[in-house]
């Protein structure tokens, strides 16, 4: 798996070293450089092409928000003692993927790095085009239970979805029903719903004669 390359930016040399140590302990991440001013941060991004920048707001030569405005083709996680709402809002407006207020623990940073890595993984897995449920998961938007057709249960829908996902191959309605402990008719209704919302796809299997067998494959 490709490691996520990180640039750590903080005006305090010791703090930058500590944060770099936190990052290095998270599997899948590596620190490629550190910088201690806005000018150095911009130069380091151009030189090292990191995937992610841990960016402080209070820098000696310019605000981290100015640096954020000038960064392109790189994700930024703001780490700062600045906790006023206008600063947080401006960081969000300028594209920060997250905002962590100092002081924080290694665990707090690790959680946000892991969340960032998972979002990257999901984007890679989606493919060239995203469905609405893909976007909802990326932005943390909960799916509406009320969207289920009348007569379908969220719990049973989750059971059928988990069964299809865990199978790792396409299943017929009868096979899914047996694995989930449901009737074939009930399993088929949930499988058809999963196809409608883009979580599964229908794959006809043609035999030597007669109607094709309907098989369902998990898309995620």
Buried (B, 14 or more C-beta within 10 A) or exposed (E): EEEBBBBBBBBEEEBBBBBBEBBEEBEEBBBBBBBBBBBBBBEBBEEBEBBBBBBBBEBEEBBBBBBBBEBEEBBBBBBBEBEEEEBBEBBEEBEBBBBBEBEBEBEBBBBBBBBBBEBBEBEEEBEEEBBEBBEBBBEEEEBEEEEBEEEBEEEBBEBBBEBBBEBEEBBBBEBBBBBBEBEBEBBBBBBBBBBEBBBBEEEEEEEEEEEEBBBBBBBB
